[in-house]
């Protein structure tokens, strides 16, 4: 069974206390071993997702995993490296995260989680999602209150508008869902859960439970 090694979490923890290029270069083999472990885990997850998302066939982990280098050009935080491994598994790879819903796996000591759905979708997609909720909101409610979904997640996460978007009545029965700017299922994990041999089954089970939400968001 694929698993996240405790040494992978330890590398990320060590990096958080030594976030500079000199230390990173001196420990590049340590980084490579951790990254390879994460890549192999992500590829195994993708292979399992293919069972219920056939359009993911042929998707490679390297097209889903984010670079560890931070873009510090416009940031006051000049830390050179991220202290997490993240991968967005979506049709065509992470570059399509603004087009399709997908599945996200974040590994970080003390802050690991899985998530999925649509994160700040661009205006045309967001409008289509809101229209879908306006006409079929009962179906979305059924999904996020269903037994399988509720085994892993609690409702939907994401920022909301303070007022209803233009064109929608404040009295619409699903106005709180329509006001959302992101539509996310999220679940956090402890470090012990991440390194447990059962973590792979939990992650893939969570993603399978998330699929009806992603199907609803494909508009």
Order of alpha helices (4+ residues) and beta strands (2+ residues): alpha-alpha-alpha-beta-beta-beta-alpha-alpha-alpha-beta-alpha-alpha
